C-alpha cells in the first residue's frame, strides 16, 4: 500500500497471475501508485517485475485480482519502453517516433511539431532523418523513449530499458529521463535489476521476491530532486542503496 504522498493514480488489488502451463508468476500483488510518482520495481530475474508492467499496460489479464484507475485514461495515456528499442528498421527516426500519432490520426502538422520538440529534448534533433542502423544503442533507446512520450501519456512504463547499455551511457540516460519526468510530470513505473539505478531515479522502490513473484518490501526514497552526479557519492544515496540491497538480499534468502 502507498503511504502519505500523492493521491493514488492506479491501484493493483490482489493481482495474481498463473500462466496456462501452470507457472504461478505473481501472487497477491497489492500496490497503489501515486499521480506523478516515480516508482522503481527492483528484483532478480524471474520475480515478475515485467509481468506487473504487462498487466498495467493491459497486455495480459490477471488470473485473480483487479487493477483500478483514478479516472479513465484517454487513448495514448500509457506509454511503454521495452528492453529492446523495437524501432522499425526501414523507417527514419522521425517516422518511428511519429508512428503512434499517425495511428491515432493526429493532424500531420501537430504530429510533426510534437516529434520535432521531443527529438530535441532527447538529443536526437540532428538524427531525425537517420535510420535505426545508423544509431548507437543509447541513441536508439532515446528514440524509443521519444516514441513512448509523443502521445503525452500520463503513465510511462519502462522495462529495464538501459540494461544492455554501458555504464556511462546508462547514467546519462538516467539523467535525461529524470529531466523529461520533471518537465512532463508523468507517472513512471521503472523495472530494473540494478539497486543503484532504481534508487537514483525513483522516489519509491518496490522490492520483489521470486517464485512466485510477490512484493517483499515497499521503501520510500526521500532523496532530493533534481538529482545529479554528485548524488552518487552522497552518504544519503549510499544509505538508501544499502536499505534496498538488504531488502533484496532478504527477499532472495526467503525464496531459497
Order of alpha helices (4+ residues) and beta strands (2+ residues): beta-beta-beta-alpha-beta-beta-alpha-alpha-alpha-beta-alpha-beta-alpha-beta-beta-alpha
